[in-house]
């Protein structure tokens, strides 16, 4: 009897309305049916049998993509825009806590100080940067295998565990472990939110949506410290306890929205949950090991850790780039990357990328991200020190100068989004406007001097604004391109690979910058110092801007310091400009796509 009743309910939900007078129970059921936003027709049921029908989910894609398609097929425009607004709020709150956490960590470090704490923090901060990058790969697979909401909730949990540990920690080791959870969770959540944006936007609107969703960073950079001052007036722990309470309220409803509309899709018959597999627990473990490619993930993670760890340790001054501790991990990492390629070709059941996904245009996107990050870190690594020692700015204005690139790139990204929205093209904007302006801005900074007064600082700030605005075009353009040039099933993996190229490029850029600084500044300083003061060259070099600023402007020693900075900055900007010029052929091989195609099914922004 129960089975007959369930079949009758299903028939009522999917059948074409009859012209005869409906029964009272049918009217009541249909009333409930319309209240949850359901307006099912027989065409949807027929479309379910046809994978090419725009009203049915695609049958031969991953479960995560099927769920995302089903959600978009049952919600309306208001729901799509409301979801985007909530993603914006999530981005804002995640961005707001970044400067708050940065300041609170200073108090926490002092509170948790003990004789081995500095070394512990240094080691774990290096690993945090590496893990925050490499764990995006299993996150990308999780989004496809389990679903968007499920993967999001997993890393919300990791993020909140990190915040709670930081709020409760009493020693440096526990603090570093908690901060590892925090950094990994935060990094992956940003990544997943970008995947959400690609799920709910049409390609012609995606650049503007991606750029606008990053706009909260325009204000959180400055509002974060003020909020932190209010929160930590009693104790630094409130910078974490407050957000341990706030963030679940902010993040979890987003997953709830997707789960609700997935339920609606199930009720309407648009999406059907997979039937029980019938596998034993042991078989399920083996199945998920194959699905997540456990062996391949271990090889790839080990390769990237061995690549990124020496690059990051060199940045922190832990090892030198010409030491065996630096060279050997890079060589082993290269070997493991080759081994991973062989595993993907001959051993993996579920390949990282669909066949033919790495087209020349995609390789061009990865190359541009890699080149752009090398160029950026070539000139930015010692930007803060140069602002104080060479351009004679105090700490607060120097910190503002450091934010010019980030703020300019957010504005430039939004301008690029509007341009793509109206023209439906993105390659010409990147190739003929964004990249040339970025090269021009870096080239103009080669001859900016720091000894001629405030006008020199004004020129430098103006050129950095130009570079930042142009960089927004390049960054958002590459993000848009990798989502347009591939099938929807490959988008999370492609975004991961793009960010991995950013990380590798940034690491190499830091090494290049350190090499330029070490090879130019000490020798130029030694040559410029008066004959009687050459013995202090090493102390000036090692002491940084704090020692260099102790000598008054206009003195012979300060003049020698300015000369050394001038030589370094010119070399750094020349190399950064030359490296960035290599990005022109990378963009030239992109496809000149006119964005009028429909990539996603259902109601989109």
Order of alpha helices (4+ residues) and beta strands (2+ residues): alpha-alpha-alpha-alpha-alpha-alpha-alpha-alpha-alpha-alpha-alpha-alpha-alpha-alpha-alpha-alpha-alpha-alpha-alpha-alpha-alpha-alpha-alpha-alpha-alpha
